[in-house]
Amino acid sequence: MSVMTYRGYAARVEYDPEDRIFVGHLAGIRDIVGFHGMSVDGLEQAFHEAVDDYLAACETLGQTPERPASGKLMLRVPPETHAAALRSAELAGKSLNQWAAEVLARAAHI
């Protein structure tokens, strides 16, 4: 999967065969920000404009723009999973936070 990124935002893109255009939306935020283009270059330009316009609109309205992630993650897992993760982290000589961050990064292919 290819991901477009710009100024800390990522986009989910789909092809609309009926209109023969690429349609994208910012991923990882609750606000709905969309864009479209007929070519890859047009799509990328529209993506950049959408992010810039979103940030400008937030500034004009005095709102803090949503960020895709804060870096804080709260998980609820079964106690057995928690115990196994703690054990794995300790055996790796890492804190649970360090260990989990590495495992999640590998799983997310980053």
N, C-alpha and C positions, 0 to 999 in steps of 0.2 A: 504494500500500500504506500502510495506517495502522499506526502502531506505538505501543504503550502503553509509557510510561516512568515509572519511579518510583525515586527514590534511586539513580540511576545505572544501573539495570537496565532492560532492554527485554524485551518479551514477544512470542512468536510465538503467534498465536491461530488456531484452526480451529473450524469448526462441525461438530458430530457430529449428523447428521440422525437417526440411530437413537435416541439418547437426547434429542435436541432441546435440546442445551446447547452453550455455547461452552467450548472446552477450550484452556488456554494453558500454555505452558512458558517459563521464563526462557531467553533466547537469549544465546549468547556465553560460556557457562560449562559446565564438564564436569559439575558437580553437577546432578542431576535435581530440578528444583523445578517442580511442576505446580499448577494451580488450575483451577476451572471456575465457571461461572455461567449462569443461565438468561436473564439480560438484560445489557445493556451495563453498567448501573449495578452489578448483582451481580458481573459479571465484573471490573470495575475494583476493587471492594471486595475481592474474593477475591485479585486480583493484589497489591494493597497488603498484605494480610494474609500472603500467601505470602512476599513479600520480607521483611517485618518478622519473620516466624517463622524464616525462613532465617538472618537476621542474628542473632537471639536464640539460635538453636540453636548457631550457630558460636561465639558468645560463651560459652555454657554449656559447650561441649565444649573450649574453649580453642583453637579453630582459627581461622585467618584466613579470612574469607569470600573466595570467588573474586570477582574483579572482571571485568567483561566485557572490558576491554582495559587493557593497561599503558601503551600509547602507544609501545611498541617493536615494530617490524615487521621481520622478516628475510625477504627474498625471494630466490629463485633464478630468474634470468631468463637467456635466451640472451645471449651476449656482444654480439650485434648490437643487442639491445634495450637493454642497459646503455649501450652507446656512444651510441645515439640519444637516450636519456634524459639522459645527461651533456651532450650537445650542446644539447638543447632547454633544459635548465636554464641552461647558460652563456649561451645566446642571450637568455634571459629575465632574465639578471642575477641569478640566484638560485642557492643551493646545491642540490645534488641532493635533499637532504632537504626543503627548503622547496618545491621544485618538485613533488616526488612527493606531499607532503602535500596540496598544492592540487589536483593531478590526482585523487588518491584521494577527496578531499572532494567534488569535482564529480561524480565517477562514482557516489558513494554518495548523491548528492542531499541533501547537508547544507550 
